[in-house]
Structures are given as structure tokens and as C-alpha cells.
């Protein structure tokens, strides 16, 4: 029996191709069953995220026509073959360990993929699509992910502007944002992302000031916050703890003297100003005010680059863990002698090709 992975990811495939294969979680058992029957697989796990779709399988003979499997997953005649990769045996196991550990992710060391791998495995296991081999392999992958998190620094340090904004705010407020009010000035996408990160970490309420009342109402509704006219921005700032500004205005919209006027009403509460607009929204001399912390887009991106560099330095440690764990697991699996690569599995008619359309519902 041979273990393999066939897939496509953001590294090999543009988003307009990947979106053809996005599968809702509810479809994974049904599609996994079709793959197992139609591909003559003894075991299968289907992993589907916004950045990858991968089929992990065990088969007596390697399927040389994996493109047909991906066509059936998409319900189309699209040719995925230019984008597909296929890995076998030890290489397939090592790849899964890298994926689970966040080493193959768009953001190096991110942790969300570990949960996605776990869900894919448990879903397949519950549908009785796995057996002794893939159970061992996926359990090993989750153990590797845990070891990577605890023994290396690959996941330390924020690596997006939004997550850096959270990191800076938590430093000022001693890690607790639960009673803080966030204000967003403008409607820039990056500003929205920052506010989204802050609310996920517990920020209590959101104020939205925008020149467009409709846009302000829309954003406020998304965050469960309160919309207000752009002209009332200073009154609202007296209430806020964190301001994220991204107006797109050609001139400064917040000046030192304006902010100085509202400070007495704040009763010495710290004020974090995150200015991610270009040109800048907030005058640079604002940082001279007591208890006011000003960060612009260059500050945030410098932190992102430094954190990314530090994560990359941890790669050799992570790869060492993966290599050692792969060797141990492969010894336990004890695969059968290698078959010739020119042999192909005969795809079974009817079950897979006839049933794929129903699976898409």
C-alpha cells in the first residue's frame, strides 16, 4: 500500500483556479466517500481551505490520473493538471507535517491551519474513510504541530498589520482589551482589518466616523458598533481608547492642538493612535503629548518585517523536527515494496463520476 498526497495550493495555483474547488465543511464526508470509491483508495482524507485543496490517500497503486479526481470535486471539465503536485511515501508524510505546522502557509507559522487539518482528519475518521495508516499519519502531524509550537519560535510575533495593531495595543493596556473602545476613522480596507483584529481580541465597542453616512452605518452594523458624523470625530475620540485612521484624505485630519484639547476629558487614560493612511491622517507631533501613542504604517510594517525575519530563522529547527518525526513514523508504517510509477489505478465508473454532481448539493 502506498500513501500519497495530491493537491494544489496558493504556491502553485492562482485564486481564480482555487475558488473552483472550495468545499464547504458539510460536503467533506460525501466527497471523501466518492474519492475513496472512484479512486480505488483504501483510505482518504480531504483537506480544503481557502489556500489549498489536498487529497491524502492510501492505495495499492498510485493513481496517475489525479486530474480527473479534481475535476469531479469541482464539477467541471477544467484542466487542473498544470497546477497539481503529487508526493508519495516519506515525501507525502513530510509535506503533511509541514502543512500542519504552518510551515507551508502563506503566513509562515500561522496556527489556523492546524485546526483545519485536525477537522479534516476527524471528519474523515467519523465517516470511516481512514484506517491504520492515515490515523497514524494525521495523529503524528498534530503531534508535530504541537512540538513545533512549544519548542520553536515559529509562531511568535505578529506578521500582519492588523495583528501588529493588536500587539501594540495589548502592550499599552497590559494585555486586556475587554473594556476598551475602538474608533475607526475612514473606510480603508486595512483599517477595517485592524478593527476586526482588535474586536476579536475582546475590544468592547466600536465607533465609526466616515464622511459617507451610509458607509458609516454599514461598518457600524458589521462590528455591532455606533455610526457618527465625520464632523463629530473629536467628541468621539474623547471616548475612544484606540483610534484606527485610514481616511484617504490628501491632508491631515487630526492635529496636535485638537487632540490636546480632549485630553483633560479623558482623565489621563492612554490613547493609541494607529495611522495607516498614506498620506498620513495624523500630524507627527501628536506623539509629543503625554499618554498618547502614535504609530504610522511604516512603524507597523517594520515590526511585521522583523517578526517575519525572526520566524524564518526558526525554520531549520522546525525542519529538523519534521525530518526526525517523519523517519520514525515511516518505520512504523512499513510500506510495501515500491510499485512501478507507470502503473495507474483503474478509476471505477458510476460511483464517482455519476455521483459527484449529487455530492455538490
Secondary structure, 3 states (H helix, E strand, C coil): CEEEEEEEECCCCCHHHHHHHCCCHHHHHHHHHHHHHHCCCCEEEEEECCCEEEEEEEECCCCCCHHHHHHHHHCCCCCCHHHCEEEEHHHHHHHHHHHHCCCCCCCCCCCHHHHHHHHHHHHHHHCCCCCHHHHHHHHHHHHHHHHHHHHCCCCCCCCCHHHHHHHHHHHHCCCCCCCCEEEEEECCHHHHHHHHHHHHCCCCEEEEEECCHHHHHHHHHHHCCEEEEHHHHHHHHCCCCEEEEECCCCCCCECHHHHHHHHHHHCCCCEEEEECCCCCCECHHHHHCCCEEEEEHHHHHHHHHHHHHHHHHCHHHHHHHHHHHHHHHHHHHCCCCCCCCCCCCCCCCCHHHHHHHHHCC
